[in-house]
């Protein structure tokens, strides 16, 4: 069994069906005891300061884990830096397997791209689908945690974030990960509901701030919708792999993410949205579109390096929450 590095959600069913272990490099980076050091290391090795810290963290994660000698790179439907990073990884002797989500959502093209992945790993479509059935059972549990976040109010925003985002690679061990979810579900069932008055939706890319969720909860607000992270749970019931990865909103047009956000804002009775954008990330372009489309107030926060919220950002969040509380 070997470790396959991934940089975002891909049809992970194929990797598990082949008996290999996917490892999300973002998670290695952000759960490192000192992610700031990983960014600095990447800069010392020549990556520019004006490059997204997540990319630098992924680069350092690869260097620090020589047992990951293959990565799957999403060349369409993810990060604009991926193609440049491919060359860099190849120059370090790492095998790169490209995978693309077709922007026009063409079913045949997606089918062909998944077939190529299956061919590389020697996996049949039947094996992929058998693995989908197993993983969907675990995704169901993560979606139950999501419901417990906004219906029962017994799961914190950070717990929700971690439970959903880890579905990109199931922490490399679907059975072990399922047990973790079971434990959280049973723990949360005996909790008193959280009583935060302000219900926040979190959109954009995952935040690099280490204390955002806790800071909100200390200020009478709780994240009850993590937009991108929820997509990692494949929240639309499907019986085939193509529908599954066509319904998944993240790689395609931002309009679908906005539609999803608006529907969930209503369903979860959100008071406001935080749109997190990363410095030097192309997704910043979407900020205006989201702000113009949202039915509720939006606060845009920008982060650069892995760190705690700075005083200025804390004040902006406090003012936003105060403004929301006046309207509730
Ligand atoms: S935050 Fe943006 S630039 Fe950074 S890795 Fe993600 S998609 Fe790429």
Boltz pocket constraint, residues with backbone or C-beta under 6 A from the ligand:
constraints:
  - pocket:
      binder: B
      contacts: [[A, 52], [A, 53], [A, 54], [A, 55], [A, 78], [A, 79], [A, 80], [A, 81], [A, 205], [A, 278], [A, 279], [A, 280], [A, 281], [A, 282], [A, 283]]
      max_distance: 6.0
